[in-house]
Amino acid sequence: MAKPDFNSLVEIFDGYDPDYLSDRESDRDGIILQADMSGNLQESLDEFANKAEATLLNVSPKEQFERLFRNGDLFINFNYTHTLEQIYGIEARQVLHIHGEVGENNLLLGYPEGDFSPEIIQDDVRKKGRRPYRETPLKGYIDNIEDSYVRTVYKNLADKVESFKKEFQIGFVEKFLSNYEINEIIVYGHSCAIDFPYFEYLNQQFPHAQWIFYAFDDPTRWNIEDMVACVGISHYNIIGQERV
């Protein structure tokens, strides 16, 4: 999300070109209305999470997780659903839904603030549909669009995508883990390619804890190795396991 590619917008809005021969404003600004209806992720996210929650009615507990979970464990859950509570009987007070949870109107989706770096625009300067193209940063490309309606479309969408940044909820983690001494941290089902501040905070607060990472493929293992080096985690083990 932090690296959107606006090169494909010409195809997305094909057929919505402003009609300057029409007397109706709707024939000219229709492309703007189409853009305003695009990229609204919150409703889609809510629908996705609600559907995932509904599937829990047909889910049975996995034996490997029942062996892994112990009384008194605390869970920082990056999942929106109540899988832990409904399927494994974990008490709600033991689970922190760090990205929000179904039914609470607080679902988070986005990229870390400051990571917004859209793809370079391949500008067809000669308008012949073939290379060579001129590589232009998105902002400069938008500023140079002569058609005011099309320029507004690009600017509105760029602003909308840039607004998808999220803040890390470190304060929630601090409150959740207050008065606890953590000796072991298990990371399961996380790509470890994002959310570094959470791992960094846990490592700073519990520097002697033993970390156990589950890697389901080589890219995940590489992500883990990069992350632990970046964060400075000293005591860790990586376990390879098939995804369930």
VENSUL-V619013 format. One record per backbone hydrogen bond with DSSP energy under -0.5 kcal/mol. NH is the residue of the N-H (numbers start at 1). CO is the residue of the C=O. If there is no record, write none. Layout:
NH_CO, NH_CO
This chain:
4_1, 6_4, 8_5, 9_6, 11_8, 12_8, 13_9, 14_11, 16_13, 19_27, 20_18, 22_19, 27_24, 28_25, 29_25, 30_26, 32_29, 33_29, 34_30, 35_31, 36_32, 37_33, 38_34, 38_35, 41_39, 44_40, 45_41, 46_42, 47_43, 48_44, 49_45, 50_46, 51_47, 52_48, 53_49, 54_50, 55_51, 56_53, 57_54, 58_55, 59_56, 65_62, 66_62, 67_63, 68_64, 69_65, 73_70, 75_94, 77_75, 77_96, 78_76, 86_82, 87_83, 88_83, 88_84, 89_85, 90_84, 94_91, 95_92, 96_75, 97_95, 98_77, 98_96, 99_77, 100_97, 102_80, 104_101, 106_101, 108_99, 111_164, 113_166, 115_112, 117_2, 119_4, 121_136, 123_121, 123_134, 125_123, 127_124, 134_123, 135_133, 136_121, 136_134, 141_137, 142_138, 143_139, 144_140, 145_142, 151_147, 152_148, 153_149, 154_150, 155_151, 156_152, 157_153, 158_154, 159_155, 160_156, 161_157, 162_158, 163_159, 164_161, 165_162, 166_111, 170_168, 172_169, 173_169, 174_170, 175_171, 176_172, 177_173, 178_175, 180_177, 182_180, 183_181, 185_210, 187_212, 188_186, 198_195, 199_195, 200_196, 201_197, 202_198, 203_199, 204_200, 205_201, 206_202, 207_204, 209_206, 210_183, 211_209, 211_235, 212_185, 213_237, 214_187, 215_213, 215_239, 221_217, 222_218, 223_219, 224_220, 225_221, 226_222, 227_223, 228_224, 229_225, 230_226, 231_227, 232_228, 233_228, 236_234, 237_211, 239_213, 239_237, 240_238, 241_215
